[in-house]
Amino acid sequence: MTLLILEALGALLLFVLMVWWTMFSGRKKGELPPKEPPADNRGDDPK
């Protein structure tokens, strides 16, 4: 019984570490700012 509890606690610890790694272990200054899309010259298109 003790072995089952230790195994469950180990799995829980592994799960918590994986969640922490994916959520909080990223870039030091956060996400990169979004890139500006290229300017569209739709008014200058002769058709």
C-alpha positions as CSV (number, residue, x, y, z in Angstrom):
1,M,0.0,0.0,0.0
2,T,2.8,2.4,0.9
3,L,4.4,1.7,-2.5
4,L,1.2,2.7,-4.3
5,I,1.0,5.9,-2.4
6,L,4.7,6.7,-3.2
7,E,4.2,5.9,-6.8
8,A,1.1,8.1,-7.0
9,L,3.0,11.0,-5.3
10,G,5.8,10.5,-7.7
11,A,3.5,10.7,-10.7
12,L,1.8,13.8,-9.2
13,L,5.2,15.5,-8.7
14,L,6.1,14.6,-12.3
15,F,2.8,16.0,-13.6
16,V,3.3,19.3,-11.6
17,L,6.8,19.7,-12.9
18,M,5.7,19.2,-16.5
19,V,2.9,21.8,-16.1
20,W,5.3,24.3,-14.4
21,W,7.9,23.7,-17.2
22,T,5.4,24.4,-20.0
23,M,3.8,27.5,-18.3
24,F,6.6,29.3,-16.6
25,S,9.9,28.3,-18.2
26,G,9.8,30.5,-21.3
27,R,11.6,33.6,-22.4
28,K,13.0,35.8,-19.6
29,K,11.2,38.9,-20.8
30,G,8.0,37.2,-21.8
31,E,6.7,36.7,-25.3
32,L,8.0,38.5,-28.4
33,P,6.0,41.5,-29.6
34,P,3.8,40.7,-32.6
35,K,5.3,41.7,-36.0
36,E,3.7,44.4,-37.9
37,P,2.0,43.2,-41.1
38,P,3.4,44.6,-44.4
39,A,1.6,47.7,-45.6
40,D,-1.0,47.0,-48.2
41,N,-1.2,49.4,-51.1
42,R,-4.7,48.5,-52.2
43,G,-5.5,51.9,-53.5
44,D,-2.6,51.9,-55.9
45,D,-3.6,48.7,-57.8
46,P,-4.6,49.6,-61.4
47,K,-7.1,47.1,-62.7
